[in-house]
């Protein structure tokens, strides 16, 4: 048993944010997704430097995320980009504080759970619209590697999975699962198909024991007897060593590091 005390296209479906975890969205954006997006994207060469967005501007954007019609929020972002707003400012000065506001508003009852879920889903769609696949060429360095990605049992958070999937694809990996197939069964998948690696995201540590059981089942059912298991997500920020208790091989602190970390691990396996 894991001791859970701390010893140290069409708009995508909304991202569910569980009770007691209103800050997960903001944590994921701040600690994992945003820094790598800044490095991966480049501002328009001819664009003038954009000033940091004001607090009222961020608040107005967050309100647009909660509006019945999502179009104005996305049109607002496109307008800001045409006016010269860089990717750096878009994600650091607009998306990140807007995500934080959604969580704060829910915590003080300024908006409902449904409202926050709606806004989070629209932020996920914004990440899709500005995905790495639009800006970077594929890098065929995965050597035909296949990875299966899935959320932990009973979790639906998919912003982190979305970005990890993007980085694996751009490293030339054959990517299966991810946020678009959150309801699929990874145990059944690894029994039917060969995968070099399976990756799980864990946002809330309350689901750690369920993930531990799933990892054990994956290893038992896998067609690949040496399948690697990678884990990441907000639950590992406070407890980086938690992955060992779960039976995983690797813990991911940064989405962009996933392909290189996974490849190094697989290359070190005895042949």
Buried (B, 14 or more C-beta within 10 A) or exposed (E): EEEEEEEEEEBBBBBBBBEEBBBBBBBBBBBBBBBBBBEBBEBEEEEEEBEEBEEEBBBBBBBBBBEEEBEBBBEBBEEBBEEBBBBBBBBBBBBBBBBBBBBBBBEEEEBEEEBBBBBBBBBBBBBBEBBBEEEBEEEEEBEEBBBBBBBBBEBBBBBBBBBBBBBBBBBBBBBBBBBBBBEBBBBEBBBEEEBBBBBBBBBBBBBBBBBBBBBBBBBEBBEBEEBBBBBBBBBBBEBEEBBEBBBBBBBBEBBBBBBEBBBEBBEEEEE
